[in-house]
Amino acid sequence: MTNDITTHKYRVVIIGGGAGGASVAGRLLDHRADLDIAIVEPSEYHYYQPAWTLVGGGAYDSKATRRAEADFIPKQAKWIKQRAQGFEPELNQVVLEDGSRIAYEYLVVAAGIQLDWTKIEGLEATLGKNGVSSNYRYDLAPYTWECIRKLRGGRALFTQPPMPIKCAGAPQKILYLAADHFRRNGIKAEVHFLPAGPSMFGVPFYSDALDQIMAAYGATPNFGHNLVAVDGPHKKATFEIGAEKKHVSFDFEMMHVVPPQSAPDFIKSSPLANEAGWVAVDKNSLRHDKYANVFAVGDCTSAPNSKTAAAVRAQVPVLVSNLLAALNGKPATAAYDGYASCPLTTSRGKVLLAEFAYGGAITPSFALDPRIPRRMYWWIKKFFLPRLYWRMLSGHMGPDWHAERKFKKPLPTLVP
């Protein structure tokens, strides 16, 4: 470990080199090429995770979702290839995993979200075999497609843990791709969606449409079911239901599992966290509630938006604008409206493009009724959005056309 890592004070320290951290670094340096920035990120690879649903549905090459992390760390920035272990905001310091400390004038926390696989009894022991898979891991998404492709009948389960999770639509996206495959190939499978929550989607405008999509496939929603245990060899899944947390079990031939999720442990135990463990920020400015020189972006924040890459893309310009203002001794004026996007793959070839903001506002990028699955959105999901994402990591956010729009309440007839 070099001395400058243990003694140097950086103007800006960014925790995390994922979608949020890399984009913030690139955009800051576009505005201030001489800015002294350090990025704390241990990973060798960067993944385009939104495409893992397509990998699991047999419509995308998993290798195309992985690139070298080094490609997205700006050359002007100092890359500290360690994990952050803690924060000392009163001293303006970050504690690294080797026990050393780095100091900052401003801190940006972009540490993402933690996947808590161990909270489901027996899950880790059976992942990748016994028909149990998850698109929330790069190495498992291809196995999801193998399970779907090889299924010849029986029960297929698709789970969703309590919120918040990243990409809240992903648990049902793969259900639709599987159901579409079964329908196209004449496979009689009993398809169940088992979310811990009470509805298909958190925004009623879209949830009503998704109820119709489920019905079109003959799929059964089992709301209020929280997966707590998996017995892979015996193909049995156990769920908690109701306030009394009664246990019920389902047999299955294949099961797609989404793990419980939370803020990273080193954030939960830090002074930056709120009671729920997330970095406590103002939901509009993305500035910390207590420490004025701390900002946060993406999945690790307390902002009550959906945790998606689209939300990161909307947050980064706001955070960078407000951070640059702070560096120049000016007040922060940019505001994030809570925008997020969830391209729901309702079949292989169609996508329902759900876009929304704080308060459940409907904010589509196009004037078309967003409840209707469209072929052009499949093209956007499969081809345009990956290119937009990789470019975003250099700080170039691309076009933003989202706006609050009104649509007639009667639901159109939907074809997945």
QUIRA-V391132 format. One record per pair of residues at least 24 apart in sequence whose C-alpha atoms are under 8 Angstrom apart, sorted by sequence separation. I is the first residue (numbers start at 1). J is the second residue. D is the distance in whole Angstrom. If there is no record, write none. Layout:
I_J_D / I_J_D
//
This chain:
11_35_7 / 12_36_6 / 13_37_6 / 14_38_6 / 15_39_6 / 16_40_6 / 17_41_5 / 44_68_6 / 45_69_5 / 199_223_7 / 278_302_5 / 295_319_7 / 339_363_8 / 350_374_5 / 351_375_7 / 353_377_7 / 11_36_5 / 12_37_5 / 13_38_5 / 14_39_5 / 15_40_5 / 16_41_5 / 44_69_5 / 45_70_8 / 198_223_5 / 314_339_7 / 350_375_5 / 351_376_8 / 352_377_7 / 10_36_6 / 11_37_6 / 12_38_6 / 13_39_6 / 14_40_6 / 15_41_7 / 43_69_7 / 44_70_7 / 193_219_7 / 195_221_8 / 197_223_6 / 198_224_6 / 314_340_8 / 349_375_6 / 350_376_8 / 351_377_5 / 10_37_6 / 13_40_8 / 191_218_8 / 192_219_6 / 193_220_6 / 194_221_6 / 195_222_7 / 196_223_6 / 197_224_5 / 311_338_7 / 346_373_7 / 350_377_7 / 351_378_5 / 10_38_7 / 18_46_7 / 191_219_5 / 192_220_5 / 193_221_5 / 194_222_5 / 195_223_5 / 196_224_4 / 197_225_7 / 274_302_8 / 295_323_8 / 311_339_6 / 350_378_5 / 190_219_7 / 191_220_6 / 192_221_6 / 193_222_6 / 194_223_6 / 195_224_6 / 196_225_5 / 286_315_8 / 310_339_8 / 311_340_4 / 349_378_6 / 148_178_6 / 192_222_7 / 193_223_8 / 194_224_7 / 195_225_6 / 196_226_5 / 310_340_5 / 311_341_7 / 351_381_8 / 194_225_5 / 195_226_7 / 196_227_8 / 309_340_8 / 310_341_5 / 149_181_8 / 169_201_8 / 194_226_7 / 286_318_8 / 287_319_8 / 306_338_8 / 308_340_6 / 310_342_8 / 148_181_8 / 156_189_7 / 158_191_8 / 160_193_8 / 162_195_8 / 285_318_7 / 286_319_6 / 305_338_5 / 307_340_8 / 308_341_7 / 345_378_7 / 39_73_8 / 153_187_6 / 154_188_7 / 155_189_6 / 156_190_6 / 157_191_6 / 158_192_6 / 159_193_6 / 160_194_6 / 161_195_6 / 162_196_5 / 163_197_8 / 183_217_8 / 285_319_7 / 304_338_7 / 305_339_7 / 306_340_6 / 308_342_7 / 343_377_8 / 152_187_6 / 153_188_5 / 154_189_5 / 155_190_4 / 156_191_5 / 157_192_5 / 158_193_5 / 159_194_5 / 160_195_4 / 161_196_5 / 162_197_6 / 303_338_8 / 305_340_7 / 365_400_7 / 366_401_7 / 151_187_8 / 152_188_7 / 153_189_5 / 154_190_6 / 155_191_6 / 156_192_6 / 157_193_6 / 158_194_6 / 159_195_6 / 160_196_6 / 161_197_8 / 264_300_8 / 365_401_5 / 366_402_7 / 152_189_7 / 153_190_8 / 155_192_8 / 157_194_7 / 180_217_8 / 263_300_6 / 285_322_7 / 364_401_8 / 365_402_4 / 39_77_7 / 41_79_7 / 42_80_7 / 43_81_7 / 176_214_8 / 179_217_6 / 343_381_7 / 364_402_5 / 365_403_6 / 367_405_7 / 369_407_7 / 37_76_8 / 38_77_6 / 39_78_6 / 40_79_6 / 41_80_6 / 42_81_4 / 363_402_5 / 364_403_6 / 36_76_8 / 37_77_5 / 38_78_4 / 39_79_5 / 40_80_5 / 41_81_5 / 42_82_5 / 179_219_8 / 363_403_5 / 364_404_7 / 372_412_7 / 36_77_7 / 37_78_6 / 38_79_6 / 39_80_6 / 40_81_6 / 41_82_6 / 42_83_6 / 362_403_8 / 363_404_4 / 364_405_7 / 373_414_7 / 34_76_8 / 38_80_7 / 40_82_6 / 41_83_6 / 362_404_5 / 363_405_6 / 372_414_6 / 373_415_7 / 33_76_8 / 40_83_7 / 361_404_6 / 362_405_6 / 372_415_8 / 373_416_6 / 40_84_7 / 362_406_7 / 29_76_8 / 285_332_7 / 355_402_8 / 25_73_8 / 26_74_6 / 285_333_8 / 25_74_7 / 285_334_6 / 22_72_6 / 284_334_8 / 285_335_5 / 286_336_8 / 22_73_6 / 284_335_5 / 285_336_6 / 17_69_8 / 25_77_8 / 113_165_8 / 284_336_5 / 305_357_7 / 113_166_7 / 283_336_7 / 284_337_6 / 305_358_7 / 284_338_8 / 304_358_8 / 17_72_8 / 283_338_8 / 17_73_7 / 162_226_7 / 161_226_6 / 160_226_7 / 161_227_7 / 350_416_7 / 159_226_8 / 160_227_8 / 159_227_7 / 15_84_7 / 347_416_6 / 346_416_5 / 5_80_7 / 62_138_7 / 56_135_6 / 62_141_8 / 313_392_7 / 55_135_8 / 62_142_7 / 317_397_8 / 53_135_6 / 52_135_6 / 52_136_7 / 58_142_8 / 313_397_6 / 52_137_8 / 56_141_5 / 171_256_8 / 52_138_7 / 55_141_6 / 56_142_5 / 171_257_8 / 21_108_8 / 49_136_8 / 55_142_6 / 56_143_7 / 57_144_7 / 58_145_5 / 171_258_7 / 21_109_8 / 53_141_7 / 56_144_5 / 57_145_5 / 21_110_5 / 49_138_8 / 52_141_6 / 56_145_5 / 13_103_8 / 20_110_6 / 21_111_8 / 55_145_7 / 13_104_6 / 57_148_8 / 10_102_8 / 12_104_6 / 13_105_8 / 15_107_8 / 18_110_7 / 9_102_6 / 10_103_6 / 11_104_6 / 12_105_6 / 13_106_6 / 14_107_6 / 15_108_6 / 16_109_7 / 17_110_7 / 18_111_8 / 6_100_6 / 7_101_7 / 8_102_6 / 9_103_4 / 10_104_5 / 11_105_5 / 12_106_5 / 13_107_5 / 14_108_5 / 15_109_5 / 16_110_5 / 17_111_8 / 18_112_8 / 5_100_8 / 6_101_5 / 7_102_6 / 8_103_7 / 9_104_5 / 10_105_7 / 11_106_6 / 12_107_6 / 13_108_6 / 14_109_6 / 15_110_5 / 16_111_5 / 157_252_7 / 165_260_7 / 5_101_8 / 6_102_6 / 7_103_8 / 9_105_7 / 12_108_7 / 14_110_7 / 15_111_6 / 16_112_8 / 155_251_7 / 156_252_6 / 159_255_8 / 165_261_6 / 5_102_6 / 155_252_5 / 156_253_6 / 157_254_6 / 158_255_6 / 159_256_6 / 160_257_7 / 161_258_7 / 164_261_7 / 165_262_8 / 154_252_7 / 155_253_5 / 156_254_5 / 157_255_5 / 158_256_5 / 159_257_5 / 160_258_5 / 161_259_6 / 162_260_7 / 163_261_8 / 164_262_7 / 154_253_6 / 155_254_7 / 156_255_6 / 157_256_6 / 158_257_6 / 159_258_6 / 160_259_8 / 161_260_5 / 132_232_7 / 153_253_8 / 161_261_8 / 131_232_8 / 130_232_5 / 151_253_8 / 129_232_8 / 130_233_6 / 151_254_8 / 126_230_8 / 131_235_8 / 126_231_8 / 130_235_7 / 123_229_7 / 126_232_5 / 148_254_8 / 120_227_7 / 121_228_6 / 122_229_6 / 123_230_6 / 125_232_8 / 126_233_8 / 147_254_6 / 120_228_5 / 121_229_4 / 122_230_5 / 123_231_8 / 119_228_7 / 120_229_5 / 121_230_6 / 122_231_6 / 123_232_8 / 120_230_7 / 122_232_8 / 144_256_7 / 50_167_8 / 53_170_7 / 57_174_6 / 56_174_7 / 53_173_7 / 54_174_8 / 57_177_6 / 53_174_6 / 57_178_7 / 135_256_8 / 131_253_6 / 132_254_6 / 133_255_6 / 134_256_5 / 136_258_7 / 131_254_4 / 132_255_5 / 133_256_5 / 134_257_5 / 135_258_8 / 136_259_8 / 130_254_8 / 131_255_6 / 132_256_6 / 133_257_6 / 134_258_6 / 132_257_7 / 166_299_7 / 213_346_7 / 168_306_7 / 120_259_8 / 167_306_7 / 168_307_7 / 119_259_8 / 166_306_7 / 167_307_6 / 119_260_7 / 166_307_5 / 167_308_5 / 117_259_5 / 164_306_8 / 165_307_7 / 166_308_6 / 116_259_6 / 117_260_7 / 164_307_8 / 115_259_6 / 116_260_5 / 115_260_6 / 116_261_5 / 115_261_5 / 116_262_7 / 114_261_5 / 115_262_7 / 113_261_7 / 114_262_5 / 206_354_7 / 113_262_6 / 114_263_6 / 113_263_5 / 114_264_5 / 112_263_7 / 113_264_6 / 114_265_8 / 112_264_7 / 111_264_7 / 203_360_6 / 209_371_6 / 206_371_6 / 205_371_8 / 180_347_6 / 181_348_8 / 177_345_7 / 179_347_8 / 180_348_7 / 176_345_7 / 177_346_7 / 109_279_8 / 176_346_5 / 177_347_5 / 173_344_6 / 174_345_8 / 176_347_6 / 177_348_6 / 172_344_8 / 173_345_5 / 169_342_6 / 173_346_6 / 168_342_8 / 169_343_8 / 170_344_8 / 167_342_7 / 169_344_6 / 86_266_5 / 87_267_8 / 85_266_6 / 86_267_7 / 84_266_7 / 88_270_8 / 89_271_7 / 86_269_8 / 87_270_6 / 88_271_8 / 89_272_8 / 86_270_6 / 87_271_7 / 87_272_8 / 109_294_8 / 107_293_6 / 108_294_6 / 109_295_6 / 110_296_6 / 112_298_6 / 113_299_6 / 106_293_5 / 107_294_5 / 108_295_5 / 109_296_4 / 110_297_5 / 111_298_8 / 112_299_5 / 113_300_6 / 105_293_7 / 106_294_6 / 107_295_6 / 108_296_5 / 109_297_6 / 110_298_6 / 111_299_8 / 112_300_5 / 106_295_8 / 108_297_7 / 110_299_8 / 111_300_6 / 110_300_7 / 109_300_8 / 216_415_7 / 216_416_7 / 213_414_7 / 89_291_7 / 209_411_7 / 212_414_7 / 213_415_7 / 208_411_8 / 213_416_6 / 209_414_8 / 50_309_8 / 21_297_8 / 20_297_6 / 20_298_6 / 59_348_8 / 19_309_7 / 27_317_8 / 57_348_8 / 20_312_6 / 24_316_6 / 28_320_6 / 19_312_7 / 20_313_8 / 23_316_7 / 24_317_8 / 27_320_7 / 24_319_8 / 20_316_7 / 24_320_6 / 28_324_8 / 74_394_8 / 72_393_6 / 60_382_8 / 72_394_7 / 54_382_8 / 51_382_8 / 51_386_8 / 48_386_7 / 48_389_8 / 30_395_7 / 26_393_7 / 27_394_7 / 28_395_8 / 26_394_5 / 27_395_4 / 23_392_6 / 25_394_8 / 26_395_4 / 27_396_7 / 23_393_4 / 25_395_7 / 26_396_8 / 22_393_5 / 23_394_6 / 24_395_6 / 22_394_7 / 23_395_4 / 19_392_8 / 20_393_8 / 22_395_7 / 23_396_8 / 19_393_6
//
